[in-house]
Amino acid sequence: MTLTTYPLFQEAYFVNDVEAAAHKWSQLFGAGPFVLVPHHKTVRFSYRGTAQEADVSYAFGYLGDMMIQFIAQHDDTPSIYREMFTKGQEGFHHVGVLVHDFQAERQR
């Protein structure tokens, strides 16, 4: 499988301030409107077998058909974000794709 097998649906960026990033993309590219999710908490959480949940905020919006996600972590709790970026760093984090049969793709 190549990444182009499925349509790209999302680009996600790790940033220091989700609100500032959303505003900047809105001004520069016409993206949005963005939905801000400050200090998100989940009902069920697991990171590498632990129940440690980082303090994370998100912003979601669209640029055309592409969902743009901004992610900011407010603490140094181990996370999928801190694996890539230390405090103060920013950058591209991941893409999301849409699949028709998740269980089949997971098995494959």
VMD Tcl script that builds the backbone (N, CA, C; Angstrom):
set m [mol new atoms 324]
animate dup $m
set s [atomselect $m all]
$s set {name element resname resid chain x y z} {
  {N N MET 1 A 0.838 -1.178 0.000}
  {CA C MET 1 A 0.000 0.000 0.000}
  {C C MET 1 A 0.884 1.243 0.000}
  {N N THR 2 A 0.513 2.191 -0.794}
  {CA C THR 2 A 1.162 3.491 -0.742}
  {C C THR 2 A 0.205 4.464 -0.101}
  {N N LEU 3 A 0.715 5.574 0.320}
  {CA C LEU 3 A -0.120 6.577 0.959}
  {C C LEU 3 A -1.187 7.098 0.002}
  {N N THR 4 A -0.908 7.068 -1.289}
  {CA C THR 4 A -1.867 7.600 -2.261}
  {C C THR 4 A -2.983 6.617 -2.590}
  {N N THR 5 A -3.009 5.441 -1.962}
  {CA C THR 5 A -4.098 4.491 -2.162}
  {C C THR 5 A -5.421 5.087 -1.702}
  {N N TYR 6 A -5.366 5.906 -0.695}
  {CA C TYR 6 A -6.559 6.529 -0.124}
  {C C TYR 6 A -6.435 8.041 -0.207}
  {N N PRO 7 A -7.569 8.719 -0.268}
  {CA C PRO 7 A -7.486 10.187 -0.339}
  {C C PRO 7 A -6.979 10.781 0.979}
  {N N LEU 8 A -6.075 11.738 0.867}
  {CA C LEU 8 A -5.641 12.458 2.053}
  {C C LEU 8 A -6.802 13.313 2.535}
  {N N PHE 9 A -7.059 13.260 3.807}
  {CA C PHE 9 A -8.189 13.953 4.404}
  {C C PHE 9 A -7.740 15.064 5.350}
  {N N GLN 10 A -6.569 14.873 5.982}
  {CA C GLN 10 A -6.158 15.776 7.053}
  {C C GLN 10 A -4.658 15.993 7.040}
  {N N GLU 11 A -4.266 17.236 7.346}
  {CA C GLU 11 A -2.877 17.589 7.648}
  {C C GLU 11 A -2.881 18.115 9.076}
  {N N ALA 12 A -1.939 17.660 9.889}
  {CA C ALA 12 A -1.899 18.096 11.290}
  {C C ALA 12 A -0.532 18.687 11.612}
  {N N TYR 13 A -0.561 19.785 12.333}
  {CA C TYR 13 A 0.643 20.514 12.692}
  {C C TYR 13 A 0.697 20.699 14.204}
  {N N PHE 14 A 1.881 20.472 14.767}
  {CA C PHE 14 A 2.104 20.720 16.184}
  {C C PHE 14 A 2.582 22.156 16.312}
  {N N VAL 15 A 1.891 22.944 17.126}
  {CA C VAL 15 A 2.172 24.376 17.257}
  {C C VAL 15 A 2.220 24.765 18.733}
  {N N ASN 16 A 2.692 25.952 19.001}
  {CA C ASN 16 A 2.732 26.445 20.378}
  {C C ASN 16 A 1.405 27.033 20.822}
  {N N ASP 17 A 0.607 27.545 19.866}
  {CA C ASP 17 A -0.643 28.225 20.191}
  {C C ASP 17 A -1.658 27.929 19.087}
  {N N VAL 18 A -2.657 27.096 19.381}
  {CA C VAL 18 A -3.623 26.694 18.347}
  {C C VAL 18 A -4.448 27.875 17.852}
  {N N GLU 19 A -4.803 28.775 18.741}
  {CA C GLU 19 A -5.615 29.927 18.332}
  {C C GLU 19 A -4.827 30.840 17.395}
  {N N ALA 20 A -3.571 31.096 17.711}
  {CA C ALA 20 A -2.735 31.937 16.851}
  {C C ALA 20 A -2.499 31.268 15.496}
  {N N ALA 21 A -2.276 29.956 15.497}
  {CA C ALA 21 A -2.064 29.232 14.230}
  {C C ALA 21 A -3.318 29.280 13.363}
  {N N ALA 22 A -4.485 29.083 13.979}
  {CA C ALA 22 A -5.741 29.133 13.226}
  {C C ALA 22 A -5.953 30.520 12.635}
  {N N HIS 23 A -5.685 31.550 13.407}
  {CA C HIS 23 A -5.838 32.921 12.923}
  {C C HIS 23 A -4.881 33.184 11.751}
  {N N LYS 24 A -3.642 32.738 11.884}
  {CA C LYS 24 A -2.640 32.943 10.837}
  {C C LYS 24 A -3.049 32.255 9.540}
  {N N TRP 25 A -3.495 30.999 9.636}
  {CA C TRP 25 A -3.912 30.271 8.432}
  {C C TRP 25 A -5.168 30.893 7.822}
  {N N SER 26 A -6.038 31.403 8.648}
  {CA C SER 26 A -7.223 32.082 8.152}
  {C C SER 26 A -6.821 33.314 7.350}
  {N N GLN 27 A -5.896 34.095 7.903}
  {CA C GLN 27 A -5.434 35.312 7.234}
  {C C GLN 27 A -4.643 35.005 5.962}
  {N N LEU 28 A -3.721 34.050 6.026}
  {CA C LEU 28 A -2.836 33.754 4.896}
  {C C LEU 28 A -3.511 32.980 3.765}
  {N N PHE 29 A -4.331 31.988 4.132}
  {CA C PHE 29 A -4.838 31.048 3.133}
  {C C PHE 29 A -6.353 31.036 2.993}
  {N N GLY 30 A -7.057 31.731 3.888}
  {CA C GLY 30 A -8.517 31.687 3.865}
  {C C GLY 30 A -9.073 30.417 4.472}
  {N N ALA 31 A -8.275 29.724 5.268}
  {CA C ALA 31 A -8.721 28.483 5.914}
  {C C ALA 31 A -9.720 28.798 7.018}
  {N N GLY 32 A -10.555 27.815 7.316}
  {CA C GLY 32 A -11.482 27.959 8.428}
  {C C GLY 32 A -12.909 28.119 7.970}
  {N N PRO 33 A -13.780 28.411 8.921}
  {CA C PRO 33 A -13.506 28.750 10.323}
  {C C PRO 33 A -12.976 27.540 11.099}
  {N N PHE 34 A -12.309 27.820 12.190}
  {CA C PHE 34 A -11.723 26.779 13.024}
  {C C PHE 34 A -12.542 26.587 14.286}
  {N N VAL 35 A -12.647 25.340 14.711}
  {CA C VAL 35 A -13.264 24.987 15.985}
  {C C VAL 35 A -12.120 24.741 16.960}
  {N N LEU 36 A -12.137 25.443 18.077}
  {CA C LEU 36 A -11.092 25.298 19.082}
  {C C LEU 36 A -11.559 24.364 20.190}
  {N N VAL 37 A -10.681 23.452 20.582}
  {CA C VAL 37 A -10.968 22.500 21.660}
  {C C VAL 37 A -9.861 22.662 22.703}
  {N N PRO 38 A -10.061 23.571 23.664}
  {CA C PRO 38 A -9.017 23.807 24.658}
  {C C PRO 38 A -8.957 22.707 25.719}
  {N N HIS 39 A -7.751 22.311 26.075}
  {CA C HIS 39 A -7.501 21.363 27.169}
  {C C HIS 39 A -8.416 20.132 27.070}
  {N N HIS 40 A -8.347 19.475 25.932}
  {CA C HIS 40 A -9.197 18.322 25.622}
  {C C HIS 40 A -8.955 17.165 26.585}
  {N N LYS 41 A -10.012 16.545 27.016}
  {CA C LYS 41 A -9.944 15.340 27.867}
  {C C LYS 41 A -10.759 14.245 27.191}
  {N N THR 42 A -10.275 13.017 27.268}
  {CA C THR 42 A -10.988 11.890 26.674}
  {C C THR 42 A -11.649 11.054 27.762}
  {N N VAL 43 A -12.615 10.262 27.348}
  {CA C VAL 43 A -13.281 9.343 28.276}
  {C C VAL 43 A -12.345 8.177 28.589}
  {N N ARG 44 A -11.654 7.703 27.560}
  {CA C ARG 44 A -10.729 6.577 27.709}
  {C C ARG 44 A -9.406 6.985 27.076}
  {N N PHE 45 A -8.298 6.756 27.762}
  {CA C PHE 45 A -7.009 7.182 27.244}
  {C C PHE 45 A -5.941 6.152 27.556}
  {N N SER 46 A -5.066 5.911 26.603}
  {CA C SER 46 A -3.912 5.055 26.818}
  {C C SER 46 A -2.788 5.524 25.910}
  {N N TYR 47 A -1.610 5.691 26.464}
  {CA C TYR 47 A -0.419 6.034 25.689}
  {C C TYR 47 A 0.667 5.048 26.074}
  {N N ARG 48 A 1.046 4.215 25.129}
  {CA C ARG 48 A 2.083 3.196 25.341}
  {C C ARG 48 A 1.845 2.400 26.630}
  {N N GLY 49 A 0.576 2.029 26.814}
  {CA C GLY 49 A 0.210 1.187 27.935}
  {C C GLY 49 A 0.013 1.906 29.258}
  {N N THR 50 A 0.104 3.219 29.258}
  {CA C THR 50 A -0.104 3.970 30.491}
  {C C THR 50 A -1.365 4.824 30.371}
  {N N ALA 51 A -1.868 5.284 31.490}
  {CA C ALA 51 A -3.061 6.134 31.513}
  {C C ALA 51 A -2.690 7.611 31.592}
  {N N GLN 52 A -1.433 7.950 31.320}
  {CA C GLN 52 A -1.010 9.351 31.356}
  {C C GLN 52 A -1.655 10.110 30.198}
  {N N GLU 53 A -2.411 11.138 30.518}
  {CA C GLU 53 A -3.027 11.950 29.474}
  {C C GLU 53 A -2.435 13.347 29.512}
  {N N ALA 54 A -1.822 13.751 28.408}
  {CA C ALA 54 A -1.212 15.069 28.315}
  {C C ALA 54 A -2.284 16.151 28.236}
  {N N ASP 55 A -1.920 17.353 28.625}
  {CA C ASP 55 A -2.796 18.517 28.515}
  {C C ASP 55 A -2.631 19.081 27.102}
  {N N VAL 56 A -3.625 18.828 26.261}
  {CA C VAL 56 A -3.526 19.143 24.835}
  {C C VAL 56 A -4.734 19.948 24.382}
  {N N SER 57 A -4.493 20.923 23.510}
  {CA C SER 57 A -5.562 21.688 22.864}
  {C C SER 57 A -5.495 21.464 21.360}
  {N N TYR 58 A -6.654 21.547 20.709}
  {CA C TYR 58 A -6.746 21.332 19.270}
  {C C TYR 58 A -7.511 22.470 18.616}
  {N N ALA 59 A -7.265 22.652 17.327}
  {CA C ALA 59 A -8.101 23.500 16.472}
  {C C ALA 59 A -8.303 22.729 15.174}
  {N N PHE 60 A -9.542 22.700 14.691}
  {CA C PHE 60 A -9.888 21.999 13.461}
  {C C PHE 60 A -10.581 22.961 12.501}
  {N N GLY 61 A -10.165 22.940 11.253}
  {CA C GLY 61 A -10.812 23.742 10.224}
  {C C GLY 61 A -10.506 23.145 8.864}
  {N N TYR 62 A -11.031 23.757 7.836}
  {CA C TYR 62 A -10.815 23.254 6.477}
  {C C TYR 62 A -10.162 24.298 5.603}
  {N N LEU 63 A -9.348 23.816 4.689}
  {CA C LEU 63 A -8.812 24.590 3.581}
  {C C LEU 63 A -9.229 23.812 2.345}
  {N N GLY 64 A -10.317 24.248 1.706}
  {CA C GLY 64 A -10.920 23.457 0.646}
  {C C GLY 64 A -11.464 22.170 1.245}
  {N N ASP 65 A -11.087 21.023 0.661}
  {CA C ASP 65 A -11.526 19.721 1.162}
  {C C ASP 65 A -10.586 19.134 2.218}
  {N N MET 66 A -9.480 19.821 2.500}
  {CA C MET 66 A -8.478 19.303 3.428}
  {C C MET 66 A -8.736 19.819 4.839}
  {N N MET 67 A -8.897 18.877 5.789}
  {CA C MET 67 A -8.999 19.283 7.189}
  {C C MET 67 A -7.609 19.677 7.675}
  {N N ILE 68 A -7.547 20.801 8.342}
  {CA C ILE 68 A -6.309 21.264 8.952}
  {C C ILE 68 A -6.499 21.156 10.465}
  {N N GLN 69 A -5.554 20.502 11.116}
  {CA C GLN 69 A -5.597 20.357 12.574}
  {C C GLN 69 A -4.349 20.980 13.162}
  {N N PHE 70 A -4.543 21.778 14.203}
  {CA C PHE 70 A -3.433 22.309 14.982}
  {C C PHE 70 A -3.505 21.684 16.369}
  {N N ILE 71 A -2.330 21.335 16.894}
  {CA C ILE 71 A -2.224 20.644 18.176}
  {C C ILE 71 A -1.202 21.395 19.027}
  {N N ALA 72 A -1.543 21.674 20.264}
  {CA C ALA 72 A -0.591 22.268 21.208}
  {C C ALA 72 A -0.629 21.461 22.494}
  {N N GLN 73 A 0.550 21.130 22.999}
  {CA C GLN 73 A 0.617 20.439 24.282}
  {C C GLN 73 A 1.144 21.414 25.318}
  {N N HIS 74 A 0.430 21.512 26.431}
  {CA C HIS 74 A 0.729 22.512 27.447}
  {C C HIS 74 A 1.620 22.006 28.573}
  {N N ASP 75 A 1.986 20.735 28.535}
  {CA C ASP 75 A 2.841 20.179 29.586}
  {C C ASP 75 A 3.887 19.273 28.948}
  {N N ASP 76 A 4.684 18.620 29.766}
  {CA C ASP 76 A 5.741 17.742 29.264}
  {C C ASP 76 A 5.433 16.264 29.482}
  {N N THR 77 A 4.171 15.936 29.699}
  {CA C THR 77 A 3.768 14.542 29.852}
  {C C THR 77 A 4.137 13.766 28.593}
  {N N PRO 78 A 4.691 12.562 28.715}
  {CA C PRO 78 A 4.991 11.777 27.518}
  {C C PRO 78 A 3.739 11.613 26.645}
  {N N SER 79 A 3.923 11.780 25.325}
  {CA C SER 79 A 2.790 11.719 24.398}
  {C C SER 79 A 3.292 11.465 22.979}
  {N N ILE 80 A 2.356 11.212 22.077}
  {CA C ILE 80 A 2.721 11.057 20.664}
  {C C ILE 80 A 3.265 12.357 20.098}
  {N N TYR 81 A 2.993 13.460 20.750}
  {CA C TYR 81 A 3.501 14.757 20.299}
  {C C TYR 81 A 4.896 15.017 20.843}
  {N N ARG 82 A 5.106 14.729 22.128}
  {CA C ARG 82 A 6.426 14.953 22.731}
  {C C ARG 82 A 7.467 13.974 22.190}
  {N N GLU 83 A 7.039 12.871 21.589}
  {CA C GLU 83 A 7.996 11.980 20.932}
  {C C GLU 83 A 8.685 12.684 19.767}
  {N N MET 84 A 7.992 13.628 19.145}
  {CA C MET 84 A 8.531 14.331 17.979}
  {C C MET 84 A 9.046 15.733 18.290}
  {N N PHE 85 A 8.387 16.412 19.221}
  {CA C PHE 85 A 8.683 17.818 19.454}
  {C C PHE 85 A 8.887 18.104 20.941}
  {N N THR 86 A 9.979 18.788 21.266}
  {CA C THR 86 A 10.190 19.239 22.632}
  {C C THR 86 A 9.482 20.571 22.825}
  {N N LYS 87 A 9.356 20.983 24.057}
  {CA C LYS 87 A 8.673 22.247 24.375}
  {C C LYS 87 A 9.285 23.385 23.550}
  {N N GLY 88 A 8.414 24.151 22.903}
  {CA C GLY 88 A 8.844 25.279 22.084}
  {C C GLY 88 A 8.987 24.964 20.605}
  {N N GLN 89 A 9.150 23.701 20.254}
  {CA C GLN 89 A 9.268 23.332 18.848}
  {C C GLN 89 A 7.900 23.263 18.187}
  {N N GLU 90 A 7.880 23.468 16.872}
  {CA C GLU 90 A 6.670 23.357 16.075}
  {C C GLU 90 A 7.013 22.609 14.800}
  {N N GLY 91 A 5.991 22.010 14.171}
  {CA C GLY 91 A 6.229 21.364 12.889}
  {C C GLY 91 A 5.080 20.482 12.452}
  {N N PHE 92 A 5.281 19.889 11.289}
  {CA C PHE 92 A 4.285 18.990 10.712}
  {C C PHE 92 A 4.251 17.704 11.536}
  {N N HIS 93 A 3.052 17.220 11.865}
  {CA C HIS 93 A 2.951 16.020 12.698}
  {C C HIS 93 A 2.433 14.800 11.945}
  {N N HIS 94 A 1.303 14.900 11.245}
  {CA C HIS 94 A 0.778 13.715 10.567}
  {C C HIS 94 A -0.233 14.081 9.489}
  {N N VAL 95 A -0.546 13.087 8.667}
  {CA C VAL 95 A -1.653 13.187 7.722}
  {C C VAL 95 A -2.693 12.163 8.122}
  {N N GLY 96 A -3.920 12.400 7.706}
  {CA C GLY 96 A -4.996 11.443 7.926}
  {C C GLY 96 A -5.560 11.031 6.581}
  {N N VAL 97 A -5.928 9.770 6.469}
  {CA C VAL 97 A -6.558 9.261 5.246}
  {C C VAL 97 A -7.903 8.649 5.594}
  {N N LEU 98 A -8.768 8.594 4.619}
  {CA C LEU 98 A -10.069 7.948 4.781}
  {C C LEU 98 A -10.008 6.564 4.157}
  {N N VAL 99 A -10.390 5.544 4.914}
  {CA C VAL 99 A -10.446 4.177 4.396}
  {C C VAL 99 A -11.895 3.711 4.442}
  {N N HIS 100 A -12.229 2.785 3.549}
  {CA C HIS 100 A -13.609 2.307 3.485}
  {C C HIS 100 A -13.887 1.182 4.475}
  {N N ASP 101 A -12.850 0.394 4.792}
  {CA C ASP 101 A -13.026 -0.743 5.691}
  {C C ASP 101 A -11.851 -0.769 6.675}
  {N N PHE 102 A -12.029 -0.118 7.803}
  {CA C PHE 102 A -10.951 0.018 8.773}
  {C C PHE 102 A -10.443 -1.335 9.256}
  {N N GLN 103 A -11.348 -2.254 9.600}
  {CA C GLN 103 A -10.922 -3.560 10.114}
  {C C GLN 103 A -10.079 -4.321 9.094}
  {N N ALA 104 A -10.474 -4.279 7.829}
  {CA C ALA 104 A -9.708 -4.958 6.779}
  {C C ALA 104 A -8.326 -4.332 6.627}
  {N N GLU 105 A -8.267 -3.010 6.670}
  {CA C GLU 105 A -6.965 -2.333 6.541}
  {C C GLU 105 A -6.090 -2.599 7.748}
  {N N ARG 106 A -6.670 -2.651 8.909}
  {CA C ARG 106 A -5.893 -2.960 10.111}
  {C C ARG 106 A -5.339 -4.377 10.024}
  {N N GLN 107 A -6.163 -5.295 9.558}
  {CA C GLN 107 A -5.715 -6.691 9.413}
  {C C GLN 107 A -4.584 -6.792 8.375}
  {N N ARG 108 A -4.740 -6.059 7.272}
  {CA C ARG 108 A -3.744 -6.093 6.204}
  {C C ARG 108 A -2.435 -5.536 6.695}
}
mol reanalyze $m
mol bondsrecalc $m
mol representation Tube
mol addrep $m
